[in-house]
Amino acid sequence: MSELEARDSTQALHINKPSWLKTKIPTGDTFFDIKRDLRSKNLFTVCEEAKCPNISECWATNTATFMVLGDTCTRACRFCNVKTGNPQGWLDNTEPEKTAESVRMMKLKYAVLTMVDRDDLEDGGSAHVKKVFEAIREKSPTTLLEFLGGDFQAKDASLVTILEAKPEVYAHNIETVRRLTPRVRDARASYDQSLKVLKRVKELTTYELFTKSAIMLGLGETMDEVVTALKDLRAHDVDFITIGQYMRPSKRHLSIKEFVPPEQFDELAVIAKELGFMSVASGPLVRSSYKASEFYNKAMLLREELRR
């Protein structure tokens, strides 16, 4: 599950956050207009449910994130606050239409679909996700789409199904450095499997797309380990990277080892750009889908320049 879904309830844990992690209450006419319209249809976004600190900024640029395949994940990553269980094959057949209607109502230019892991389904839920994409394309044909997915157990068939929907960006998060992966993520996930998924997406695609990943800091990793992870991602042809601070959802989850200062995020941004990432966002408040549309637009311009 993506770090975006790890709800930030740090204040409830009485942890004194440093000044650089203090956020403003969401404001702006666009924010409140969209929220009112969504509530009128009983529709919700991950942006709200995850209490994302960048919600006003993203909504103002007509970007939002939606979680599909229900609210129960079959995995139990120790950083994530999404409910864990076995949905036993259950699917909400109204989800494609509801999600598409949300995108239409919000007049989104860029929509991100994320998901819970569904190991209870043979295809990991890929066919259902494809239906959501198709429903969005039908109602909002000009909206750009990004997919932030699980690893689908690295099954080519599931990856191909998603690629048939032709998202502009395919994202899958490695979440943390190699050494910490067994402690941070569910046992069914692995550092190498995530790298394999990102590489296979590029190998299996029949069209040009960008790949993307994300890393959380503050879990006890070293700077050298983070740089190694960045190099590993580039070695697997990943185009975009986001780096943000891990925030503990509850006392049941992994504790925060460090509040990484902004200067260290800035240093990593420079390194990531030098390694060849086309778009980089690195900062304490950065989340997986931060400036997603800007990432895409910047990469498209760079790609065109390289072709000249």
C-alpha positions in Angstrom: 0.0 0.0 0.0 1.3 3.5 -0.8 2.6 5.8 1.8 -0.1 8.3 0.7 -2.6 6.1 2.5 -0.7 6.3 5.9 -3.0 8.7 7.6 -1.1 11.4 9.5 -2.4 11.3 13.1 0.9 12.3 14.7 -0.7 15.0 16.8 -2.9 12.4 18.5 0.3 10.6 19.5 1.6 13.8 21.3 4.7 13.9 19.2 6.1 17.4 18.9 6.6 17.9 15.2 9.3 20.3 14.0 8.3 23.6 12.5 8.9 22.4 9.0 6.1 19.8 9.3 3.5 22.2 10.5 0.7 22.6 7.8 -2.0 25.1 7.1 -5.7 24.3 7.2 -7.0 23.7 3.7 -8.4 26.9 2.2 -9.6 28.5 -1.0 -12.8 28.6 -3.0 -11.8 25.7 -5.2 -11.2 23.5 -2.2 -14.5 24.1 -0.6 -16.5 24.1 -3.8 -15.1 20.6 -4.7 -15.6 19.3 -1.2 -19.3 20.4 -1.2 -19.9 18.9 -4.6 -18.4 15.6 -3.6 -20.4 15.4 -0.4 -23.6 16.0 -2.3 -23.0 12.7 -4.2 -21.4 10.9 -1.2 -18.1 10.7 -3.0 -14.7 10.8 -1.4 -11.0 11.1 -2.3 -7.9 9.6 -0.8 -6.6 13.2 -0.5 -9.2 13.8 2.3 -9.2 10.5 4.0 -5.4 10.5 4.2 -5.4 14.1 5.5 -2.8 14.9 2.8 -1.0 18.1 3.7 -1.0 19.1 0.0 -4.7 18.8 -0.7 -5.4 22.5 -1.4 -2.4 22.8 -3.7 -3.3 19.7 -5.7 -7.0 20.4 -6.0 -6.2 24.0 -7.1 -4.4 22.4 -10.1 -7.3 20.0 -10.8 -5.4 16.9 -9.5 -6.8 14.3 -7.1 -6.2 10.7 -6.0 -8.8 7.9 -5.6 -8.4 4.5 -3.9 -10.1 1.6 -5.6 -10.7 -2.1 -4.9 -12.4 -1.3 -1.6 -11.0 -0.3 1.8 -9.5 -3.6 3.0 -5.9 -4.6 2.1 -4.8 -8.2 2.2 -1.3 -7.1 3.4 -0.2 -5.5 6.7 2.7 -3.1 6.1 3.8 -1.6 9.4 3.7 2.0 8.2 0.2 2.0 6.7 -3.1 2.7 8.3 -5.4 1.0 5.8 -7.6 -1.7 7.2 -6.1 -5.3 6.8 -8.2 -8.4 6.2 -9.5 -10.8 3.6 -12.2 -9.4 1.4 -12.8 -12.9 0.1 -13.2 -11.8 -3.5 -15.7 -9.0 -2.9 -15.7 -6.2 -5.4 -17.9 -3.1 -5.6 -19.2 -3.1 -9.1 -20.4 0.5 -8.7 -16.9 1.7 -8.0 -15.9 2.4 -11.7 -18.9 4.6 -12.3 -18.6 6.4 -8.9 -14.9 7.1 -9.4 -15.5 8.3 -13.0 -18.3 10.6 -11.7 -16.0 12.1 -9.1 -13.4 12.8 -11.8 -16.0 14.4 -14.0 -17.5 16.5 -11.1 -14.1 17.8 -10.1 -13.2 18.6 -13.7 -9.8 17.0 -13.1 -7.0 17.5 -15.6 -5.0 14.7 -13.8 -6.3 11.8 -11.7 -4.4 9.3 -9.8 -5.8 5.8 -9.0 -4.2 3.9 -6.1 -5.3 0.6 -4.7 -5.3 -1.8 -1.8 -3.5 -5.0 -2.4 -5.9 -7.8 -3.2 -4.1 -11.1 -3.0 -7.5 -12.8 -2.6 -8.1 -12.2 -6.3 -6.2 -14.3 -8.9 -5.4 -11.2 -10.9 -4.8 -9.0 -7.9 -7.7 -6.8 -9.0 -6.2 -5.7 -12.3 -9.3 -6.3 -14.3 -11.4 -4.2 -12.0 -8.8 -1.4 -12.0 -8.9 -1.5 -15.8 -12.7 -1.0 -15.7 -12.3 2.1 -13.5 -9.8 3.5 -16.0 -12.2 2.8 -18.9 -15.1 4.5 -17.0 -13.0 7.6 -16.4 -11.9 7.7 -20.0 -15.5 7.6 -21.2 -16.7 10.5 -19.0 -13.5 12.5 -19.0 -11.5 11.7 -22.2 -9.0 14.5 -21.8 -8.1 13.7 -18.2 -4.5 12.4 -17.8 -4.3 9.2 -15.6 -1.7 7.9 -13.3 -1.8 4.5 -11.6 -0.1 3.9 -8.2 -0.4 0.2 -7.8 0.7 -2.8 -5.7 3.1 -5.4 -7.0 0.4 -7.9 -8.2 2.9 -10.5 -7.1 4.9 -9.5 -10.1 2.5 -11.4 -12.4 3.0 -10.3 -16.0 -0.7 -10.9 -16.9 -1.9 -8.5 -14.2 0.6 -5.8 -15.3 -0.4 -6.2 -18.9 -4.1 -5.8 -18.0 -3.3 -2.4 -16.3 -1.2 -1.4 -19.3 -4.1 -2.1 -21.6 -5.9 0.9 -20.0 -2.9 3.0 -21.0 -2.2 5.2 -18.0 0.2 8.0 -18.7 2.2 7.2 -15.6 2.7 3.8 -13.8 3.8 4.2 -10.2 4.9 1.5 -7.7 6.6 2.5 -4.5 9.6 0.7 -3.0 8.8 2.7 0.2 12.1 2.3 2.0 15.7 1.1 1.6 16.7 -2.6 1.1 17.8 -3.2 4.7 14.6 -1.9 6.2 12.1 -3.5 3.8 11.5 -6.7 5.8 10.7 -4.7 8.9 8.6 -2.0 7.1 6.6 -3.9 4.5 4.5 -7.0 4.5 6.4 -10.2 4.1 4.8 -10.8 0.7 6.4 -7.6 -0.6 10.1 -7.3 -1.3 12.6 -4.7 -2.4 13.7 -6.8 -5.4 10.1 -7.7 -6.4 9.2 -4.0 -6.5 12.2 -3.2 -8.7 11.2 -6.1 -10.9 7.7 -4.8 -11.3 8.9 -1.3 -12.3 11.3 -2.8 -14.9 8.7 -5.2 -16.3 6.2 -2.4 -16.8 8.6 -0.8 -19.2 9.4 -4.1 -20.9 5.7 -5.0 -21.4 4.3 -1.7 -22.5 3.2 -1.2 -26.1 3.3 2.6 -25.8 5.4 5.3 -24.2 4.8 5.8 -20.5 6.7 7.1 -17.5 7.4 5.0 -14.3 7.5 6.4 -10.8 8.4 5.4 -7.3 8.6 6.8 -3.8 10.7 6.5 -0.6 9.9 7.5 3.0 12.6 8.8 5.3 12.7 8.8 9.1 12.6 5.0 9.5 16.3 4.6 10.5 17.8 4.5 7.0 21.2 6.1 6.3 21.9 8.7 3.6 24.1 6.2 1.7 21.3 3.6 1.7 18.9 6.1 0.3 21.3 7.0 -2.5 21.8 3.3 -3.3 18.0 3.0 -3.5 17.9 5.9 -5.9 20.6 4.3 -8.0 18.7 1.0 -8.0 15.6 2.7 -9.3 17.5 4.4 -12.1 19.1 1.1 -13.0 15.5 -0.2 -13.5 14.7 2.8 -15.8 12.4 4.6 -13.3 11.6 8.2 -14.5 10.1 10.0 -11.5 10.9 9.9 -7.7 9.2 11.4 -4.7 10.9 11.5 -1.3 9.0 12.4 1.9 8.9 12.1 5.7 7.3 9.1 7.3 4.5 10.0 9.7 3.3 7.4 12.2 -0.4 6.7 11.9 -0.9 5.2 15.3 1.0 3.6 18.3 0.5 0.2 16.5 2.7 1.3 13.7 6.5 1.8 13.3 7.9 4.6 15.4 9.6 7.6 13.8 13.3 7.3 14.2 14.1 10.8 12.9 12.5 14.0 11.6 14.7 14.5 8.6 15.6 18.2 8.1 14.6 20.0 4.9 18.3 20.4 4.0 18.7 16.7 3.7 15.7 16.4 1.4 17.2 19.2 -0.7 20.5 17.3 -1.0 18.7 14.2 -2.1 16.8 16.1 -4.7 20.1 17.3 -6.2 21.5 13.7 -6.2 18.4 12.3 -7.8 18.5 14.9 -10.6 22.2 14.1 -11.2 21.3 10.4 -11.4 18.9 11.2 -14.3 15.4 11.2 -12.8 13.3 13.3 -15.1 11.1 14.7 -12.3 12.0 14.9 -8.6 10.0 16.0 -5.5 11.9 15.8 -2.2 10.7 17.4 1.0 9.2 16.6 4.4 5.6 17.1 3.3 6.0 15.4 -0.1 3.6 12.4 -0.7 3.5 9.9 -3.5 1.2 11.9 -5.8 2.6 15.3 -4.9 2.7 17.6 -8.0 1.8 14.6 -10.1 0.5 16.6 -13.1 3.6 18.9 -12.9 5.8 15.8 -13.0 4.2 14.6 -16.1 4.2 17.9 -18.0 7.8 18.5 -17.1 8.8 15.1 -18.4 6.9 15.5 -21.6 8.7 18.7 -22.3 12.1 17.1 -21.5 11.2 14.2 -23.8 10.4 16.5 -26.7 13.6 18.4 -26.2 15.7 15.2 -26.2 14.1 14.2 -29.5 15.0 17.5 -31.3 
